[in-house]
Amino acid sequence: MSAIRYRPFYGRSIAYTEDNIEVKKLFLHGLPIEMESDVLSKYFSSFGKVLHMELTEKASDNRFKHGHVLYESSRDAADVLQKERHLIDEQLVKVAAFYSWGQPGSVERCGSICQMSPIMRLNDDCLLCIYRYLTLVEQLSLARVLKRCPPLYSSINLGIFKGLSLWDIRDFLQLFGQHLSQVVGQIPRNHHQRLIEYVASHCQRLKVLRIRYSPLSLRNMFKLFAQLHQLEDLELSNCDLKDDYLLALSHLGKLKKLNLCYNDMLTGQQMDKLPKSIVSLDLLYCFDMQFTLLPNICSRLPRLKELSVKAVHTEQTDVFRELVDDHCCDSLERLTLKTLSYQEQPLHLEYLAKLPELRQLIMHDSPPSFKLLQWLVAFKSDQLTQLESNSRISLDAKHLELIAQLKALRILSLPHHNQIDNIVMAKLCSLQDLEHISLQSCKQVTEQAILRLLLSCKRLHVLHLERCVLLSGQLIYSVIGVLREELRSGLHQRQLPVELFFYGVKFNEFVLQHLDSTAKDVVHVELTLSPNWA
């Protein structure tokens, strides 16, 4: 329903919609099914002259009907709206202003253009140029008049609807919805319900839908996804989902990527009904997730290659052993685990090393165990390309020695590991395929160790060195010297420019401003302002 405001007019009031259109047409809803139209007509005629009244019944509801009433005078319609309660034959009837586009004044607002007008003879390319000079609201106003609009949008953020009227949102999705392939963002609260209905009706070619921080009901889930058969990438993070809501996704046969993180009430009970086409599934921060259900979920997703999940100890079953022994996820290539740093009993994570296709392992909160690293060296030293240990618990020298034996690593992330000194860094030089390393807040990393690593790892081109307190601006000039020597010798293999990230160390804008143009071709330096790893 439209937001209404009133203006005084000779002792009475006139109601206006949020689009500043006079209200003459009213919604009638919650009408008892047995209430006669003559009774309603008599009641509403008591406020003023009624030009038209229409009632309809919903096939899905045999208790109530709804309709609308159109007044000749907007002052009479305002009188109806300002009356707090409408009791007809001792039955309470709900009344509200009709939508802006249904008001008689909307026709005058839209206007028309003569078919012989020069703008009507423009081709689509010229018309597109005109539209691109206009604001969104101006584009919609022009489209209503021309009845013609080129496909201006293929991707939108729902934030563009903030501050727009419901009429603008409706017309936008009617005009451009069929051309949209991607919609992302938070659903505006003021038009939450209607926006869901319009997306469901007009955006049926969507391939990417990412909704965040927008509570969804069971009814809205089924309504939203009923016709979105083309979806390939879906995010519903922080949407207050419950287990039964996932049944609304079961028919999405083209869905490949599904992100359900930050939905506290999901337990996993209905996840075995998810589409078998899913390749990537993110369940991080689903705190009520029953970890014991993971093997059953994975076994129903034969194409699953990427999984993000919280792992907790359970006495009922040895989950990771079951995943491997029962071949529940033989296609899994990338696994992201969030484990409790205070885990009292082992999770037997070492069995992950026996997943046949595993190539990327990312661990949050607690580091990989010594046994897991031993098994990775034994089974995955020539296959594992990415290892991240995003934990404030530092690995000791023995753990780090094992990591140095994972010869296939291209990406290595070890922030907050204070045991990484010159000796450990020398061992990491054996990782000849290394391309990307993250050593944020490693207090013992020195400039000499970084240069040695750069010289040894010929493909290394991304270094995150934020809060490495022993580093200074001289490192940048030393790196430039190494890279220029490689270029002169013709032996360089790495991607240029090499990216260096710093924060909270002895670097400043002065260092960056004094890099010459040649240096910027080989080095890109960035001073990170708000690191998400801190």
C-alpha positions in Angstrom: 0.0 0.0 0.0 1.2 3.5 -0.7 2.3 5.9 2.1 -0.3 8.6 2.5 -0.2 12.3 3.5 -3.0 14.8 3.9 -3.3 18.5 2.9 -6.1 20.8 4.1 -8.6 22.0 1.5 -11.4 24.4 2.6 -12.0 22.8 5.9 -11.6 19.3 4.7 -8.6 17.2 3.5 -7.2 15.7 0.4 -5.1 12.6 0.6 -2.0 12.1 -1.6 0.1 9.0 -2.4 3.8 9.0 -2.0 4.0 10.0 -5.6 1.9 13.2 -4.9 -1.2 11.9 -6.7 -4.7 12.7 -5.4 -6.4 9.6 -3.8 -9.8 8.8 -5.2 -9.6 5.1 -5.4 -9.5 2.9 -2.3 -8.7 -0.7 -1.4 -11.2 -2.7 0.4 -9.8 -5.9 2.0 -10.7 -8.4 4.7 -14.4 -8.4 3.6 -16.4 -11.3 4.9 -17.3 -13.6 2.0 -21.0 -13.3 2.7 -21.2 -9.5 2.8 -23.4 -8.2 0.0 -22.2 -5.6 -2.4 -25.4 -3.5 -1.9 -24.6 -3.2 1.8 -21.1 -2.0 1.0 -22.3 0.4 -1.7 -24.8 2.0 0.7 -22.1 2.4 3.4 -19.4 4.0 1.2 -21.9 6.1 -0.6 -22.7 7.8 2.7 -19.3 9.5 2.4 -19.9 10.9 -1.1 -20.6 10.0 -4.8 -19.2 6.6 -5.7 -18.3 6.2 -9.4 -17.5 2.5 -9.3 -17.1 -0.4 -6.9 -15.8 -3.8 -7.7 -15.4 -6.9 -5.5 -13.4 -10.1 -6.2 -12.9 -13.4 -4.5 -9.7 -15.3 -4.1 -9.8 -19.0 -5.1 -7.3 -19.7 -2.3 -9.4 -18.1 0.4 -13.1 -18.9 0.9 -13.4 -16.7 4.0 -12.7 -13.2 2.7 -13.0 -11.2 -0.5 -11.5 -7.9 -1.5 -12.1 -5.0 -3.9 -11.9 -1.3 -4.6 -14.2 1.7 -4.6 -13.7 4.9 -6.7 -15.0 8.3 -5.6 -15.7 11.3 -7.7 -14.2 13.6 -5.1 -10.8 13.1 -3.5 -12.1 14.9 -0.4 -14.7 12.1 0.1 -12.0 9.5 -0.3 -9.9 11.3 2.3 -12.9 11.3 4.7 -13.0 7.5 4.4 -9.3 7.1 5.0 -9.4 9.4 8.1 -12.1 7.4 9.8 -10.3 5.1 12.2 -12.7 2.1 12.0 -15.3 0.9 9.5 -17.9 -1.3 11.0 -20.4 -2.6 8.5 -23.1 -5.0 9.8 -20.9 -5.3 12.9 -18.0 -6.5 10.7 -14.7 -4.7 10.7 -13.6 -3.7 7.1 -10.1 -2.6 6.3 -9.6 0.4 3.9 -6.5 1.8 2.4 -5.4 4.0 -0.5 -5.0 2.3 -3.8 -1.6 2.3 -5.5 -0.5 5.5 -7.3 -0.7 3.9 -10.7 -4.3 2.9 -10.2 -5.4 6.5 -9.3 -7.2 8.5 -12.0 -4.6 11.2 -11.7 -1.8 8.8 -12.7 -3.0 9.1 -16.4 -2.4 12.8 -16.4 0.9 12.4 -14.6 2.2 10.0 -17.3 1.0 12.2 -20.2 1.6 11.3 -23.8 3.7 12.3 -26.8 2.5 12.7 -30.3 3.6 9.8 -32.6 5.0 12.4 -35.0 7.3 13.9 -32.4 11.0 13.8 -33.4 11.9 11.7 -30.3 9.6 9.0 -31.4 11.6 8.6 -34.6 14.9 8.1 -32.9 16.6 4.7 -33.3 17.4 2.6 -30.2 21.1 3.7 -30.1 20.2 7.4 -30.0 17.4 6.8 -27.4 19.9 4.8 -25.3 22.3 7.8 -25.2 19.5 10.1 -24.1 18.4 7.7 -21.3 22.0 7.4 -20.0 22.1 11.2 -19.3 19.1 10.9 -17.0 18.7 10.0 -13.4 16.8 6.8 -12.6 13.6 8.6 -11.7 13.9 10.7 -14.9 14.4 7.5 -16.9 11.2 6.0 -15.5 9.2 9.2 -16.2 10.4 9.3 -19.8 9.7 5.6 -20.3 6.1 6.0 -19.0 5.5 8.7 -21.6 7.3 7.1 -24.6 6.1 3.6 -23.8 9.5 2.6 -25.2 12.8 2.0 -23.3 16.1 0.3 -24.3 17.6 -2.4 -22.0 19.6 -0.1 -19.8 20.3 -2.5 -17.0 21.5 -6.1 -16.8 22.8 -6.0 -13.2 21.5 -4.0 -10.2 22.0 -3.5 -6.5 18.8 -3.4 -4.5 20.1 -0.2 -2.9 19.0 1.7 -6.0 15.4 1.3 -4.8 16.1 3.1 -1.5 14.0 6.3 -1.5 12.0 5.3 -4.6 8.3 5.0 -4.5 6.5 1.7 -5.0 5.3 2.9 -8.4 8.9 3.6 -9.5 10.1 0.2 -8.3 7.2 -1.6 -10.0 7.8 0.2 -13.3 11.5 -0.3 -13.2 11.1 -4.1 -12.8 8.4 -4.2 -15.5 10.7 -2.3 -17.9 14.0 -3.9 -17.1 13.3 -7.1 -15.1 13.3 -9.3 -18.2 16.9 -8.1 -19.0 18.3 -8.5 -15.6 20.8 -11.4 -15.1 22.1 -10.3 -11.6 20.4 -8.8 -8.5 22.3 -8.2 -5.3 21.9 -6.4 -2.0 19.4 -5.9 0.9 15.7 -5.7 0.3 14.4 -2.2 1.3 12.2 -2.6 4.4 9.5 -0.1 3.3 8.5 -2.2 0.2 9.8 -5.6 1.2 6.8 -7.7 0.3 5.9 -6.0 -3.0 9.6 -6.1 -4.2 9.7 -9.8 -3.6 6.6 -10.2 -5.7 7.8 -8.0 -8.5 11.2 -9.8 -8.7 9.4 -13.1 -8.8 7.1 -11.9 -11.6 9.4 -9.8 -13.8 13.0 -11.2 -13.3 12.6 -14.8 -14.4 15.9 -14.7 -16.4 18.0 -14.1 -13.3 21.2 -16.1 -13.1 22.7 -14.5 -10.0 20.7 -13.5 -6.9 22.4 -12.4 -3.7 20.2 -11.3 -0.9 21.7 -10.2 2.4 20.3 -9.0 5.8 16.7 -9.5 4.6 14.4 -11.7 6.7 12.4 -14.1 4.5 9.2 -16.0 5.4 8.3 -19.5 4.1 5.6 -18.0 2.0 8.0 -15.5 0.4 10.6 -18.2 -0.3 8.1 -20.2 -2.3 6.8 -17.1 -4.0 10.2 -15.7 -4.9 11.8 -18.9 -6.3 8.8 -20.5 -8.0 9.7 -19.2 -11.5 13.4 -18.5 -11.2 14.5 -21.6 -13.1 17.6 -20.0 -14.6 19.3 -19.3 -11.3 23.0 -20.5 -11.1 24.3 -18.5 -8.2 22.2 -17.8 -5.1 23.1 -16.2 -1.8 20.7 -15.9 1.1 23.0 -14.8 4.0 21.5 -13.4 7.2 17.9 -14.0 6.0 16.6 -15.9 9.1 16.0 -19.1 7.2 14.6 -22.2 8.7 15.0 -25.8 7.5 11.7 -26.0 5.7 12.4 -22.9 3.7 15.0 -24.8 1.7 12.3 -26.9 0.1 11.5 -23.8 -2.0 14.9 -24.3 -3.8 14.6 -28.0 -4.6 13.4 -27.4 -8.2 16.2 -25.1 -9.2 18.0 -27.6 -11.6 20.6 -25.1 -12.8 21.7 -23.9 -9.4 25.5 -24.3 -9.0 26.5 -22.0 -6.1 24.5 -21.7 -2.9 25.6 -19.4 0.1 23.5 -19.9 3.2 25.9 -18.4 5.8 24.8 -16.6 8.9 21.4 -18.4 9.2 21.4 -19.4 12.8 18.3 -21.6 12.7 19.4 -23.9 9.9 20.2 -27.4 11.3 20.7 -29.2 8.0 17.5 -31.3 8.3 16.3 -30.5 4.7 19.6 -30.0 3.0 19.4 -33.4 1.4 16.6 -32.0 -0.7 18.8 -29.3 -2.3 19.3 -29.5 -6.1 21.9 -32.1 -7.2 23.4 -29.5 -9.6 25.1 -27.6 -6.7 28.8 -27.3 -7.0 29.6 -24.9 -4.2 27.8 -24.8 -0.8 28.6 -22.2 2.0 27.3 -23.0 5.5 29.7 -21.0 7.6 28.2 -19.3 10.7 25.1 -21.6 10.6 25.6 -22.1 14.4 22.8 -24.6 14.8 24.0 -26.8 12.0 24.1 -30.5 13.0 27.5 -31.6 12.0 26.5 -35.3 12.0 24.2 -34.6 9.0 27.2 -33.5 6.8 27.9 -36.9 5.2 24.2 -37.4 4.2 24.1 -33.8 2.7 27.3 -34.3 0.7 26.3 -37.7 -0.6 23.2 -36.1 -2.1 25.3 -33.5 -3.9 27.4 -35.6 -6.3 28.9 -32.5 -8.1 30.0 -30.7 -4.9 33.5 -29.2 -5.4 33.5 -26.4 -2.8 32.2 -26.6 0.8 32.4 -24.1 3.7 31.2 -25.4 7.1 31.6 -25.2 10.8 33.2 -28.3 12.3 32.5 -29.4 15.9 33.2 -32.6 17.8 30.3 -35.0 18.1 30.3 -38.3 20.0 27.8 -40.0 17.6 30.0 -40.4 14.6 33.4 -39.8 13.2 32.3 -37.3 10.5 35.5 -36.8 8.5 36.3 -40.6 8.5 32.7 -41.2 7.3 33.1 -38.6 4.5 36.1 -40.4 3.2 35.2 -44.1 3.8 31.7 -43.7 2.4 32.8 -41.6 -0.6 30.4 -38.9 0.3 32.3 -36.1 -1.5 34.8 -37.6 -3.8 34.6 -34.5 -6.1 35.4 -32.0 -3.3 38.3 -29.7 -4.3 38.0 -26.8 -1.9 37.1 -27.1 1.8 36.8 -24.2 4.3 36.5 -25.1 7.9 35.7 -23.1 11.0 36.7 -25.0 14.0 36.7 -24.1 17.7 40.1 -23.1 19.0 39.2 -24.7 22.4 38.0 -28.0 21.0 38.5 -30.5 23.8 38.4 -33.7 21.7 40.0 -34.3 18.3 38.0 -34.1 15.1 40.3 -36.5 13.2 40.8 -33.8 10.6 43.7 -35.9 9.2 41.1 -37.9 7.1 40.6 -34.8 5.0 44.0 -35.6 3.4 42.4 -38.7 1.8 39.7 -36.8 0.0 40.7 -37.7 -3.6 40.3 -34.3 -5.3 41.2 -32.0 -2.4 43.3 -29.1 -3.6 42.5 -26.1 -1.4 42.1 -26.2 2.4 41.2 -23.0 4.4 41.0 -23.2 8.2 39.6 -20.6 10.5 40.0 -20.1 14.3 42.2 -23.1 15.0 45.3 -24.2 13.0 45.8 -27.5 11.2 46.9 -30.3 13.6 50.3 -31.9 13.3 48.7 -35.2 12.2 46.7 -33.5 9.5 49.9 -31.9 8.2 51.6 -35.2 8.2 48.8 -36.8 6.2 48.8 -33.9 3.8 52.5 -34.4 3.1 51.9 -38.1 2.7 48.9 -37.9 0.4 48.7 -34.4 -1.1 52.2 -33.0 -1.4 51.9 -32.9 -5.2 48.2 -31.9 -5.3 47.4 -29.3 -2.6 47.7 -25.8 -4.2 46.3 -23.7 -1.3 46.6 -23.8 2.4 45.4 -21.1 4.8 45.6 -21.1 8.6 43.7 -18.0 9.7 44.2 -18.4 13.4 45.8 -16.4 16.2 47.2 -19.7 17.5 50.8 -19.9 16.2 52.1 -23.0 14.6 55.4 -24.3 16.0 58.5 -25.0 14.0 57.7 -28.7 13.4 54.3 -27.8 11.9 55.9 -25.2 9.6 58.6 -27.7 8.5 55.8 -30.0 7.2 54.1 -27.1 5.4 57.4 -26.5 3.6 57.1 -30.0 2.2 53.8 -29.3 0.4 55.6 -28.7 -3.0 52.5 -27.9 -5.0 51.4 -24.9 -3.0 50.6 -21.8 -4.9 48.7 -19.9 -2.1 49.9 -19.9 1.5 48.4 -17.9 4.3 49.9 -17.9 7.7 48.9 -14.7 9.6 49.8 -14.3 13.3 52.4 -17.1 13.3 55.2 -15.7 15.4 57.3 -18.8 15.0 58.0 -17.9 11.4 61.7 -16.7 11.5 64.6 -16.7 9.1 65.0 -20.5 9.5 61.4 -21.2 8.7 61.4 -18.7 5.8 64.5 -20.4 4.3 62.5 -23.7 4.3 59.6 -22.1 2.6 61.9 -21.2 -0.3 61.5 -24.8 -1.5 57.9 -24.0 -2.6 58.9 -23.3 -6.2 55.3 -22.9 -7.4 54.3 -20.3 -4.7 52.5 -17.3 -6.2 50.7 -15.7 -3.2 51.8 -15.5 0.4 50.2 -13.9 3.5 52.3 -13.3 6.5 50.3 -10.6 8.3 51.4 -9.9 11.9 54.3 -12.3 11.8 56.6 -10.5 14.2 59.9 -12.2 13.3 59.8 -11.9 9.5 62.8 -9.8 8.2 63.5 -8.0 5.0 66.3 -10.4 4.2 64.0 -13.4 4.5 61.4 -11.7 2.2 64.0 -11.0 -0.5 65.4 -14.5 -0.3 61.9 -15.9 -0.7 61.3 -13.7 -3.7 64.5 -14.8 -5.3 63.8 -18.4 -4.8 60.1 -18.5 -5.7 60.1 -17.2 -9.3 56.3 -17.1 -9.6 55.6 -15.2 -6.3 53.8 -12.0 -7.1 51.4 -11.2 -4.2 52.8 -10.6 -0.7 50.6 -9.5 2.3 53.0 -8.2 4.9 50.8 -6.0 7.0 52.0 -5.4 10.6 55.3 -7.2 10.1 57.1 -4.8 12.4 60.7 -5.6 11.3 60.0 -4.4 7.8 60.7 -0.8 6.5 60.4 1.2 3.3 63.8 0.0 2.2 62.2 -3.4 1.4 60.3 -1.8 -1.5 63.5 -0.5 -3.2 65.2 -3.8 -2.6 62.3 -5.7 -4.3 62.5 -3.2 -7.2 66.2 -4.0 -7.6 65.5 -7.8 -7.7 62.8 -7.5 -10.3 64.8 -5.2 -12.5 67.7 -7.6 -12.5 65.3 -10.4 -13.5 64.0 -8.3 -16.4 67.6 -7.5 -17.5 68.6 -11.2 -17.4 65.5 -12.3 -19.3 64.8 -15.0 -16.8 61.7 -13.6 -15.1 58.7 -15.9 -14.8 56.5 -14.0 -12.4 53.4 -11.9 -13.1 54.1 -8.1 -13.0 53.7 -5.9 -11.2 54.4 -7.6 -7.9 51.8 -6.6 -5.3 53.0 -5.6 -1.9 50.6 -4.9 1.0 51.6 -3.1 4.1 49.9 -1.7 7.2 51.0 -0.3 10.5 54.7 -0.6 9.7 57.4 1.9 8.7 55.8 2.9 5.4 54.2 6.1 4.5 52.9 8.1 1.5 56.3 9.6 1.0 57.7 6.2 0.1 54.9 5.7 -2.5 55.1 9.2 -4.0 58.8 8.8 -4.7 58.5 5.6 -6.8 59.3 6.5 -10.4 57.1 5.4 -13.2 59.4 2.5 -14.1 59.2 1.1 -10.6 55.4 1.2 -10.8 55.5 -1.1 -13.8 57.2 -3.8 -11.7 55.8 -3.1 -8.2 52.3 -2.1 -6.9 52.4 -1.0 -3.3 49.2 -0.6 -1.2 48.9 0.7 2.3 45.9 -1.2 3.7 43.7 1.1 5.7 41.2 -1.4 7.2 42.5 -5.0 7.1 39.8 -7.6 7.5 42.3 -10.1 9.0 43.2 -7.9 12.1 
